[in-house]
Amino acid sequence: MDAISEGFYGELAKLGFDIPAPMKSGGYIAGTLLAGLAVHDMIRGSSLKVDLAPAVIKGLEEGTQVISKEWVEKLLKDQPLERAVKVVTTMEDVEEMLADPKFGLLKRYLIRGFAKSIIEKGINAAVIKGKDRDYLIVPEKANARVIEHEVGHLRDFASGAYKEPGIIASIVSAYWKPSFEKHVLERERRAWKYAQPTPLAEKAVETYESAFHRNRAKSMASSGAGMLFKAMSALSKGVPSAGGSH
């Protein structure tokens, strides 16, 4: 790779383009690539749906709102699951859920805040696997399709199609799109197949993809800017930057 790079830079020099050493450095090249990736992610993220309004989650549109516990009961009566399911729609339900021995102190703290925002603000809906049963967290009244989608996640668990990613895979998924596609987007699409057909399915999947690009853009922009600043500082001093080619 170094030989190819030097040959390329040599040909440019013959044409009168003298590339400063710091611009040939690994730091400058990596910084430029990361900055370019950040721009791509910002554009891609802004082109997708950013989020679903609480009014959509709560099903305030005519004909889509149901009483959550009753709707889940109907769905499970028609197609039972082997594991018990508790529908969490109040903070009292949350505290009962947090007594599950699977959740440690830190996880209980995080889940409590997340569940509170769902129940009181309707910003989302979610399912969580407990030790011996699963939990579906949703506003007391919600969009029937959203509830069906969350039950779809439970059915996906039961089918064995979903494999919980390990720590490394979860970290990689935050930056590598194919991994994110496998561990997050595919899971979301499978769960929507259990809901009645709705345009909401595509919009909901887009919120995850948009979040991926926006979050990666922030990380890449910060890292890329740091590398470029270091390389350009070296350029102004007339010395190669750290991590340069040798």
The 8 nearest C-alpha neighbors of each residue, nearest first, counted from 0:
[[1, 3, 2, 4, 5, 6, 244, 7],
 [0, 2, 4, 3, 5, 244, 245, 6],
 [3, 1, 5, 4, 0, 6, 7, 8],
 [2, 4, 6, 0, 1, 5, 7, 8],
 [5, 3, 1, 7, 6, 2, 0, 8],
 [6, 4, 8, 2, 7, 3, 9, 1],
 [7, 5, 9, 3, 4, 8, 2, 10],
 [6, 8, 4, 10, 9, 5, 3, 11],
 [7, 9, 11, 5, 10, 6, 4, 12],
 [10, 8, 6, 12, 7, 11, 5, 13],
 [9, 11, 13, 7, 12, 8, 6, 14],
 [10, 12, 8, 16, 14, 13, 9, 7],
 [11, 13, 16, 17, 15, 9, 14, 10],
 [14, 12, 10, 11, 15, 9, 16, 17],
 [15, 13, 11, 12, 16, 10, 17, 9],
 [14, 16, 12, 13, 17, 11, 10, 18],
 [17, 15, 12, 11, 14, 18, 13, 8],
 [16, 18, 12, 15, 19, 11, 8, 13],
 [17, 19, 16, 20, 22, 8, 23, 12],
 [20, 18, 22, 21, 17, 23, 234, 237],
 [19, 21, 23, 22, 239, 18, 24, 234],
 [22, 20, 239, 24, 23, 234, 240, 230],
 [23, 21, 20, 27, 24, 19, 18, 28],
 [24, 22, 20, 21, 25, 27, 28, 19],
 [243, 25, 23, 21, 26, 27, 244, 22],
 [24, 26, 243, 28, 242, 27, 29, 244],
 [25, 27, 29, 24, 226, 28, 242, 30],
 [28, 26, 30, 24, 230, 227, 22, 29],
 [27, 29, 31, 25, 30, 26, 32, 24],
 [30, 28, 32, 26, 31, 27, 25, 33],
 [31, 29, 223, 226, 27, 227, 33, 28],
 [30, 32, 34, 28, 29, 33, 27, 35],
 [31, 33, 35, 29, 34, 30, 36, 28],
 [34, 32, 223, 36, 30, 219, 35, 31],
 [33, 35, 223, 37, 31, 36, 32, 220],
 [36, 34, 32, 38, 33, 37, 31, 39],
 [35, 37, 33, 39, 34, 38, 40, 32],
 [36, 38, 216, 34, 40, 220, 219, 35],
 [37, 39, 41, 35, 40, 36, 42, 34],
 [40, 38, 36, 42, 37, 41, 43, 35],
 [41, 39, 212, 43, 37, 216, 42, 38],
 [40, 42, 38, 44, 39, 43, 216, 213],
 [41, 43, 39, 45, 40, 44, 38, 46],
 [44, 42, 40, 46, 45, 41, 39, 212],
 [45, 43, 209, 212, 41, 213, 46, 42],
 [44, 46, 42, 47, 43, 41, 209, 49],
 [47, 45, 43, 44, 42, 48, 209, 41],
 [48, 46, 45, 209, 44, 205, 49, 43],
 [47, 49, 206, 205, 50, 202, 209, 46],
 [50, 48, 206, 209, 47, 210, 51, 45],
 [49, 51, 206, 48, 52, 203, 205, 207],
 [52, 50, 55, 53, 203, 56, 49, 206],
 [51, 53, 54, 55, 50, 56, 122, 121],
 [54, 52, 121, 56, 122, 55, 57, 51],
 [53, 55, 57, 52, 59, 56, 58, 60],
 [54, 56, 58, 53, 52, 57, 51, 59],
 [57, 55, 53, 58, 54, 142, 141, 121],
 [58, 56, 141, 142, 54, 55, 59, 53],
 [142, 59, 57, 64, 55, 63, 141, 60],
 [58, 60, 54, 57, 64, 61, 55, 63],
 [61, 59, 58, 63, 62, 55, 64, 54],
 [60, 62, 63, 59, 64, 58, 142, 65],
 [61, 63, 64, 60, 58, 59, 65, 142],
 [62, 64, 58, 142, 143, 61, 60, 65],
 [65, 63, 58, 142, 141, 143, 59, 62],
 [64, 66, 140, 141, 67, 143, 142, 63],
 [67, 65, 140, 69, 68, 70, 139, 141],
 [66, 68, 70, 140, 69, 139, 65, 141],
 [69, 67, 71, 70, 66, 86, 72, 139],
 [68, 70, 72, 67, 71, 66, 73, 65],
 [71, 69, 73, 67, 72, 68, 66, 74],
 [70, 72, 74, 68, 73, 69, 75, 67],
 [71, 73, 69, 75, 70, 74, 76, 68],
 [74, 72, 76, 70, 71, 75, 69, 77],
 [73, 75, 71, 77, 76, 72, 78, 70],
 [74, 76, 79, 78, 72, 77, 73, 71],
 [77, 75, 73, 74, 78, 79, 72, 71],
 [76, 78, 74, 75, 73, 79, 72, 80],
 [79, 77, 75, 76, 74, 80, 73, 154],
 [80, 78, 75, 76, 77, 81, 74, 82],
 [79, 81, 82, 75, 78, 83, 154, 157],
 [80, 82, 83, 79, 157, 84, 132, 154],
 [83, 81, 132, 80, 84, 133, 131, 157],
 [82, 84, 132, 133, 81, 85, 80, 131],
 [85, 83, 133, 134, 132, 86, 82, 135],
 [84, 86, 134, 87, 135, 133, 83, 132],
 [85, 87, 135, 134, 68, 136, 88, 84],
 [86, 88, 136, 92, 135, 89, 93, 85],
 [87, 89, 139, 138, 137, 118, 136, 86],
 [90, 88, 92, 91, 87, 93, 118, 139],
 [89, 91, 93, 92, 94, 115, 88, 118],
 [90, 92, 89, 94, 93, 95, 88, 87],
 [91, 93, 95, 89, 87, 90, 94, 96],
 [94, 92, 90, 96, 91, 95, 97, 87],
 [93, 95, 97, 91, 96, 92, 90, 98],
 [96, 94, 92, 93, 98, 97, 91, 99],
 [95, 97, 93, 94, 98, 99, 92, 134],
 [98, 96, 94, 99, 95, 107, 93, 102],
 [97, 99, 96, 95, 100, 94, 102, 101],
 [98, 100, 97, 101, 96, 102, 129, 130],
 [101, 99, 102, 98, 130, 103, 129, 97],
 [102, 100, 130, 99, 129, 103, 98, 128],
 [103, 101, 100, 106, 107, 99, 97, 104],
 [102, 104, 106, 105, 107, 101, 100, 108],
 [105, 103, 107, 106, 108, 102, 109, 97],
 [106, 104, 108, 107, 103, 109, 102, 110],
 [105, 107, 109, 103, 108, 104, 102, 110],
 [108, 106, 110, 104, 105, 109, 102, 97],
 [107, 109, 105, 111, 106, 110, 104, 112],
 [110, 108, 106, 112, 111, 107, 113, 105],
 [109, 111, 113, 107, 112, 108, 114, 106],
 [112, 110, 114, 108, 109, 113, 107, 115],
 [113, 111, 115, 109, 110, 114, 116, 108],
 [112, 114, 110, 116, 115, 111, 109, 117],
 [113, 115, 117, 111, 116, 112, 110, 118],
 [114, 116, 112, 118, 117, 113, 119, 111],
 [117, 115, 120, 113, 119, 114, 118, 112],
 [118, 116, 121, 114, 122, 123, 115, 120],
 [117, 119, 138, 115, 116, 121, 88, 120],
 [118, 120, 116, 117, 115, 121, 138, 114],
 [121, 119, 116, 122, 117, 118, 53, 115],
 [120, 122, 117, 53, 123, 118, 138, 119],
 [123, 121, 53, 117, 120, 116, 56, 52],
 [122, 124, 117, 121, 56, 125, 137, 53],
 [125, 123, 137, 136, 117, 149, 126, 122],
 [126, 124, 136, 135, 149, 127, 137, 123],
 [125, 127, 135, 134, 136, 149, 128, 133],
 [128, 126, 134, 133, 129, 135, 125, 136],
 [127, 129, 133, 134, 132, 126, 130, 131],
 [128, 130, 133, 132, 131, 101, 127, 99],
 [129, 131, 101, 132, 100, 99, 128, 133],
 [130, 132, 129, 82, 133, 83, 128, 99],
 [133, 131, 83, 129, 82, 84, 130, 128],
 [132, 134, 128, 84, 129, 127, 83, 85],
 [135, 133, 85, 127, 126, 84, 86, 128],
 [134, 136, 126, 86, 87, 125, 85, 137],
 [137, 135, 87, 125, 124, 126, 86, 88],
 [136, 138, 124, 88, 118, 117, 87, 135],
 [139, 137, 118, 88, 140, 141, 121, 117],
 [140, 138, 88, 67, 66, 137, 141, 118],
 [141, 139, 66, 67, 138, 65, 57, 64],
 [142, 140, 57, 58, 64, 65, 138, 67],
 [58, 141, 143, 64, 57, 63, 145, 144],
 [144, 142, 146, 145, 63, 65, 64, 141],
 [145, 143, 147, 146, 142, 194, 148, 195],
 [146, 144, 148, 142, 147, 143, 149, 56],
 [145, 147, 149, 143, 148, 144, 150, 142],
 [148, 146, 194, 144, 150, 145, 149, 151],
 [147, 149, 151, 145, 191, 194, 146, 190],
 [150, 148, 151, 146, 152, 147, 145, 126],
 [149, 151, 153, 147, 152, 148, 146, 154],
 [152, 150, 190, 148, 154, 193, 149, 153],
 [153, 151, 155, 190, 149, 150, 154, 156],
 [154, 152, 150, 156, 155, 151, 157, 149],
 [153, 155, 157, 151, 156, 152, 158, 150],
 [154, 156, 152, 158, 153, 157, 160, 151],
 [157, 155, 153, 154, 159, 161, 158, 152],
 [156, 158, 154, 155, 159, 153, 80, 81],
 [159, 157, 155, 160, 156, 154, 161, 153],
 [158, 160, 161, 157, 156, 155, 162, 154],
 [161, 159, 158, 155, 162, 156, 157, 186],
 [162, 160, 159, 156, 155, 163, 186, 158],
 [161, 163, 164, 160, 159, 156, 182, 165],
 [162, 164, 161, 165, 182, 169, 156, 168],
 [165, 163, 168, 169, 162, 166, 182, 167],
 [164, 166, 168, 167, 169, 163, 170, 162],
 [165, 167, 169, 168, 170, 164, 171, 163],
 [166, 168, 170, 169, 165, 171, 164, 172],
 [169, 167, 171, 165, 170, 166, 164, 172],
 [168, 170, 172, 166, 167, 171, 164, 165],
 [171, 169, 167, 172, 173, 168, 166, 174],
 [170, 172, 168, 173, 169, 174, 175, 167],
 [173, 171, 179, 178, 169, 175, 170, 174],
 [172, 174, 171, 170, 175, 179, 169, 211],
 [175, 173, 172, 171, 215, 176, 170, 179],
 [176, 174, 172, 178, 171, 177, 173, 179],
 [175, 177, 179, 178, 180, 174, 172, 173],
 [178, 176, 180, 179, 175, 181, 172, 182],
 [177, 179, 172, 181, 180, 176, 175, 182],
 [180, 178, 172, 176, 182, 183, 177, 181],
 [179, 181, 184, 177, 178, 183, 182, 185],
 [182, 180, 178, 179, 185, 183, 177, 184],
 [181, 183, 179, 180, 178, 186, 184, 185],
 [182, 184, 186, 179, 180, 185, 181, 187],
 [185, 183, 180, 187, 186, 188, 181, 182],
 [186, 184, 188, 187, 181, 183, 180, 189],
 [185, 187, 189, 183, 184, 188, 190, 182],
 [188, 186, 184, 190, 185, 189, 183, 191],
 [189, 187, 185, 191, 190, 186, 184, 192],
 [188, 190, 186, 192, 187, 191, 185, 155],
 [189, 191, 151, 152, 187, 192, 148, 188],
 [192, 190, 148, 188, 194, 193, 189, 200],
 [191, 193, 189, 190, 194, 188, 151, 195],
 [192, 194, 151, 191, 190, 148, 147, 195],
 [195, 193, 147, 191, 148, 192, 144, 196],
 [194, 196, 197, 144, 193, 147, 192, 191],
 [197, 195, 194, 198, 200, 192, 191, 144],
 [196, 198, 199, 200, 195, 144, 194, 201],
 [199, 197, 200, 201, 202, 196, 203, 195],
 [198, 200, 202, 197, 201, 203, 144, 145],
 [201, 199, 203, 198, 202, 197, 191, 204],
 [200, 202, 204, 203, 199, 198, 205, 197],
 [203, 201, 205, 199, 200, 204, 48, 206],
 [202, 204, 200, 206, 205, 201, 199, 51],
 [205, 203, 201, 206, 207, 202, 200, 187],
 [204, 206, 208, 202, 203, 207, 48, 209],
 [205, 207, 209, 50, 203, 49, 204, 48],
 [208, 206, 210, 205, 204, 209, 211, 203],
 [207, 209, 205, 211, 210, 206, 212, 204],
 [208, 210, 44, 206, 212, 211, 207, 47],
 [209, 211, 207, 213, 208, 212, 214, 206],
 [212, 210, 208, 214, 209, 213, 215, 207],
 [213, 211, 40, 44, 215, 209, 214, 210],
 [214, 212, 216, 210, 44, 215, 211, 41],
 [213, 215, 217, 211, 216, 212, 210, 218],
 [214, 216, 218, 212, 217, 213, 219, 211],
 [215, 217, 37, 213, 219, 40, 214, 218],
 [218, 216, 220, 214, 215, 219, 221, 213],
 [217, 219, 215, 221, 216, 220, 222, 214],
 [220, 218, 216, 222, 37, 33, 221, 217],
 [221, 219, 223, 37, 217, 34, 218, 222],
 [220, 222, 224, 218, 219, 223, 217, 225],
 [223, 221, 219, 225, 224, 220, 218, 226],
 [224, 222, 30, 33, 34, 220, 226, 225],
 [223, 225, 227, 221, 226, 222, 220, 228],
 [224, 226, 228, 222, 223, 227, 229, 221],
 [227, 225, 30, 229, 223, 26, 228, 224],
 [226, 228, 30, 230, 224, 27, 229, 225],
 [229, 227, 231, 225, 226, 230, 224, 232],
 [228, 230, 232, 226, 227, 231, 225, 233],
 [229, 231, 227, 233, 240, 27, 232, 228],
 [230, 232, 234, 228, 233, 229, 227, 235],
 [233, 231, 229, 235, 234, 230, 228, 236],
 [232, 234, 236, 230, 240, 231, 238, 235],
 [233, 235, 231, 237, 236, 232, 21, 238],
 [234, 236, 232, 233, 237, 231, 238, 230],
 [237, 235, 233, 234, 238, 232, 239, 231],
 [236, 238, 234, 235, 233, 239, 21, 20],
 [237, 239, 233, 236, 234, 240, 21, 20],
 [240, 238, 21, 20, 233, 243, 241, 237],
 [241, 239, 233, 230, 21, 243, 242, 238],
 [242, 240, 243, 239, 26, 24, 230, 229],
 [241, 243, 25, 26, 240, 24, 244, 239],
 [24, 244, 242, 25, 241, 240, 239, 245],
 [245, 243, 24, 25, 242, 23, 1, 20],
 [244, 243, 1, 24, 242, 239, 23, 25]]
